[in-house]
Amino acid sequence: MGNRLPTAASMVRFCHKLNRVKTLENDLMETSLKRCLSSIDLTLLGVGGMVGSGLYVLTGTVAKEIAGPAVVLSYLFAGIASLLAALCYAEFGARVPKTGSAYMFTYVTVGEIWAFLIGWNVILEYMIGGAAVARAWSGYLDSIFDHKIKNYTETHIGTWDVPFLAHYPDFLAAGVLLVATAFISFGARVSSWLNHIFAAISMLVILFILIFGFILAQPKNWGPEYGGFVPFGFSGVMSGTATCFFAFVGFDVIAASTEEARNPQRDVPIATAISLGIATSVYILISIVLTLMVPWNTLIPDSALSDAFYRRGYAWAGFIVAAGSICGKFKPIMSKFCPEIGPFHKMFRLTDFMFCDSRSGGWGTMLKKKRANS
């Protein structure tokens, strides 16, 4: 028989399937995953996802090019905006303690097709974020060796003149992504322990920056000689807020880990609020220290914190900060990759992918993946 066009009834059924919502089972705590994450684990996971690349790279960029010393206000406003979004994630995470993050939340409220689209967007977000942090990690490590790795790669391998690609292949960044993936593959408990180690190192370095930085602070760097506290005006503050919001995108990693939390109804909201408060406080304090140590218009965005100590004559302190930034960036790399597992896991189990059979042409025969019972 020849190919047949779909009938009105079949189209109605098809549209109904695209918009059907997921009905949750009665026991929301039942899961095949191991519930091993406490509120402390979730808090450190959230802090690790937020405090990393934004601290060591974004702060210097916004301070020099967008807001000046008023980057302090930009981080404050961005933290408030992030809190509003984080509260939504916390409520959904407590009500729907399943992996999948925004994908699962959309599936149980709006429909399958919208959840499918959002799920892939979330995965893309984590992939781009992880790649960006890996590039920044590679750059900081290379700076310790006076950019010898970059120069060797360009000399012996060559460069790429492609607009949407990096100037040269960054094997160091690719390597750290593979290492992070290997650690994550051992399970949530192992990756959580590793996250605790890097979080402890990063916090020690942050405390060092704050204490030593306030000792070296010079209030004149906020004076009229350098344009005052708000050299770019209120518009610069708001533009900086939009940019600084990127520094807080890791808060959703907590909601993405609810199916591995011991008590998600209690721990997820607590961990979300505490981690966001810690991240906002750290960003504000570091911004104050950085812009008081050296004039904001002389900052080097890619390595602002370490360069500030170098320029004040404390090379050993600059080396400590550079080394700390390497640990600080490894945390968000893992935090970007951990929540990717949730959407992948749920999309594979719950979504009915539909394709057209090329042998029959047109609409053809719909091939469905078998739907799991969960």
N, C-alpha and C positions, 0 to 999 in steps of 0.2 A: 504494500500500500504506500501511496505517496505521503509526503509530509503533510501534517494537518496543523492548522493554526489553532492556537489555544482558544478555548471557549470562554465566555464571560464568567461562567461558574468556576472554571479552573483558575482564572486570573484573580477572582475574589479569594479563593482558597490560598493562592500563592501570596497575595498581599496580607492575608490574615496570618500566615506562617511567619512572614517577615516581621510582623509587629507583635507576635505573641511574647508574653513575659514569662520569666522563670518563676515557678512556684517552689518555694523553699520547703524542705522537709521539716517535719515537726521538731526533730532534735537538731538544732542549729550547731551544737557543739560537737556533733559526730563528724569525724574526719579521718582520712587515711594518713594524714600528716601527723607528726609528733608535736604535741603542744609543749614546748620547752622554753618559750621566751617569757621572761618576767617583765614587769613594768620598767625595771632598770635596763634590761636588754633592749626594749623598744625605745626607751629614751635615748640611749647611746646610739642606737641605729639611726634615729631621727637626727640627732646632732651630727653624726657622721655624714649624713646625706646633705645637710645644709652648710655646715662649717667646713670648707675645703677650698675649692677653686675660687669661690667668691671672696674669701678672706685674703688670699695671697695675690690674686690677680685683679679681681673686679674692683676692689677698694681703691687701688692706685689709679685705675683707668677712670673711674667716675670722679675721683677727687681732682685729677688733672684736667680732664677734658670736658666735664659736664657740670659739676656742682661746686668744686673747690672744697674748702673746709665744711661747707654745708652738706657734704656727703653724710654727716652725722644725722641730719634731719631726713635725708633720703632713706637711710636705713631704718629710721624710726617709722616713717610713713609706710615703707614697704613691709615692715614687720606687722603693722596693724592690718594692712590689706591681706597679708598672708594668713593672719590669725582668723579672719572671717572665712577664708576658704578652708583653712585647716579644721575649723569647727564643724563644717559640713562633712568633711572626710571622717572626722572623729565620730560624729553621730551615725553615719552610714556604717563605719567600721564596727561600732558597738551593736547596731541593729542587725547587720548582716556579717557575722564573723567568718567570712569565707575569703579565700584568695581571689585575686582578680582585680582588686581596686576599682577604678572607675568603670571597667568593663562589667564587672559583676553588679555594681550599683545601678548601672543603666539597664542591665538585663532584667532586673527584678522590678523596675519602675516604669520604663519606657517601652522597651521591646528589643528583639533579637538583632535586627538589622542595624539599629543605632548603636547597640552594644558592640557589635562586630566592628563597625567603623571606628568607634571610640577606642576599642581595644587595640587596634593596629596603630592608631595615633599615639596611644600611651607607650606602646613598644617602641615606636619611632622616636618619641621624646627621650626615652631612657637610652636608646642607642646613640643618638646625637649627643646627649649630655655626657654619656660615658666616654665617647670619642673625644669630646672637647676637653674633659678633665684629663684624659690620658695624654693628650697633646701638651697640656699645661704641665703635667707631671714630668714629661720627657724634657720640656724646655728648662725646668728648674734643675733637674739632674744634670743636664748638659751644661748649664751655667757654672756648676761647681767645677767641671773639668775644662772651663774656659772655651766652651762650644767646640771642643775637638771632635765630638761624635758627629755633630752636624757637618763640620768641614770635611771630615773623612767620607761621610755619605755622599756629599755633593761632588767630591773629587773622584771617587772610585765608582760610584753608581750613576751619578748624574742628577739633573733636575728635570722637573716637569713644567712645561709652559701651558698648563690647562687652567682656565679661570676657576673652576669649581673644585680643584684638587689642591693639596698642599704643594709648596714649592719643591719639596723633596720627599721621598718615601721615609716615613718615620717608623723604623723597625722597633725602636725602643718603646714607643707608644703601643704598637701592636703586641709586643711582648708582655707588657704589664697587663693588658687586657686578657691575654691568655692565662697569665698567672692568677689573676683575680677570678677568672672562670673556673680554673682548677680548684681553687680554695672553696668556691661556692658549691661545687659539685659534691663536696664531702658532707654537705648538709648544713642546716641552719645553726646547729650548735657549734660546729667548727668555725664557720664564718663569723658567728657572734663572738666567740673567744678572740679571734683575730681582730675583729672590729674593736673589742675592748682594749687590746694592746695598743693599736694605733691611736685610739681615742685618748688613752692615757698619755702617750708620747706627745700627741698634738696639744693636749691641754697644758702639759708642762711647758711646752714651747710658747704657747699663748700667754701663760702666766709670766714667763721670762720677758716676752715682748712688752707686756703691760707694765711690769715693775720697772724694768730698765728703761723703757720708753718714757715713762712719766718722769724719771730722774733726768733724762736728757731733754725734756720738753722745754720749748721756748715760746712763751705767750705772744711774742712779737710776730710770730708767723701767722697769726690771725689778725694782725693789725692793718691799718690803712695802707701801709707800704706795699702790701700784697693784695690789695683789693678788699680787705675786710673778711668777715665770716661768710658772707653770701655774695661773692664776686660776680656770679652769673644771674643773680636775682632769683625770684620765686619760680620762674619758669625753669631755671636750671635745677632747682631743688626737685620739681615735679618730674623733669626728664630723668634726673638721677634716680628717682623713686621707681620709675618704670624699668630702668636698667637693673637696679638693686633687687627687684622682685625675683630675678633669675637666681639670686643667691639662696632663696628660700624654697625652691621647688622640690627639695628633697623631703619635705614633711610628709608627702604622700606615701613614703616607704613604710611608714608605721601602719597605715590602713591596708597596705598591700600584704602585710605580714600577720593579719588578724587570725588566720587559720592555724598559725603556729604559736599563738599567744595562749598562755595558761588561762587567763581570765579576761577575754577581750572586752566585755562590757565595762569593766572597771579600768583595766590597764591602758587601753587604747586612748580614751580621752585624757587620762592623766599624763601619759607619755607625750601625747601631741602638744598639750599646753606647756609642759615643762621644757621640752626640747625646743619649741619655738621661742619661749622666753629666754633660754640660755643662748640660742643662736643670735637673737636680736641684741641682747646685752653685749655679747662678744663683738659683733660687728660694729656697734656704736663705740665701744671703748677702744677698739683697734683703730677706728677712723679718727678718734680724738688724738690718740698717741701719734699716729702717722703724720697727720697734718700739723702737729705741734713740734715734731722732731725736725722736720725740714720744710721749707716753703713748698706749698702745694703745686706751684707752677714749675717746679724743678724735678718732680717725681718721674721715675721710670716705670711705666705701668706694668710691664711684664714681671718685674722683680722689685716692686716698690718697697716692701718691708726690709728685705735683706740689704738692698741698696742704701736705704736710709741709715742703717748702722755702719755700712762701709764708709759713707760720706761723712759721718760724724767721727771717723777714726777708730772704730771698733770692728776690725776685720773678723776677729774671732766670734763676735756676736752675730755678724752678718752670716758667717758660715753656719752657726747654730740654727739661725732662722731658716736658711736655705735647706738645711738637712731636715728641719722640722716640717717644712712645707712639703717635702717628699712624702713623709708619713701622713701629713694632713690631706694630701691629695689621693692617697691610696684608699682612704676610708670612703670618700664619695664615689670612687670608681666601683667599689664593691656595693655601695648603697644604690648605685644606678643599675647594677646588674641583678641584684637580689630580687627587686620587685618585678623584673621582667618575667620571672618564672611563673608568677601568679596568673597574669593574663594569658600566657601561652598555655598553661595548665588547664585553665577553665575554658578557653576558646576551643581547645582540642576536644575536650570532653562534652561540651554543651552545645556548640554551634553546629547546625546542619549546613555544611558547605554544599552549594549546588552548582553543578556544571552542566554544560550541554554536551551530549554525546556527538562527537564530530562525524561519526559514521552515518547518523541519520539527518544531520544538517538542521538548519533553522532552530526551532525550540528543542526539537529532538527529545531524547529520553533524559529525564532528570536523574542524575546519579546522586545519591545521598550517602553521607557517612553515617554509619550506625550510631544512633544517639545512646549515650550512656544513661544508665538508670539514675545516676546521681545528679 
